[in-house]
Amino acid sequence: MTHTIEISDDLKERLDGHLEEDETYEEFIEELVSIYETEGRFLQEGI
């Protein structure tokens, strides 16, 4: 099942700045979730 989420233009621009060449938003978000699940936190948390 596919779900659609809406993001603000500002967030889209921020995401665009972090995407690697030819990386999709889905791939990027999948990587973030994987890091969170593995580490139990995001890298910047607590800084």
N, C-alpha and C positions, 0 to 999 in steps of 0.2 A: 504494500500500500504506500502510496506517495502522499506526502503532506506538503502544503505550501505555507511558508511563514513570510511575514512582511517585516522589512527592516527599514530604518530611516536612511535617507540619502547619506547622512554623516557616517553612519555605521558601515554602509556599503563602501564608502571611500576609505575608511579605516581598514576594512577587510581587503580591499584591493591592494593596499600598501603592503600586506603581509602574504598575499598569494604568490606562490612560486610560478614560474612560467608554465602555462598550460594547466595549472591546477584549478579545479572547480571549487565553488563555495562548499559543496557537499564534502569533497575530499578534505578541505581545510577544517571544516567543523568536525568531521570524523576524527581527524588527527588530534584536535583539541580535546575532544571527549576521551579519546584513548589515553592521552597524557593525564587527564584528570583522574581517570579510573586507575591508572598505574601508580601515579604519584600521590593520589588522594587530595591533591590541591593543584592549583595553577601555579606556575613558577613565580609569578609576581605577588602572590598572596603573602601578606605579612611583611612586605617590604615597606 
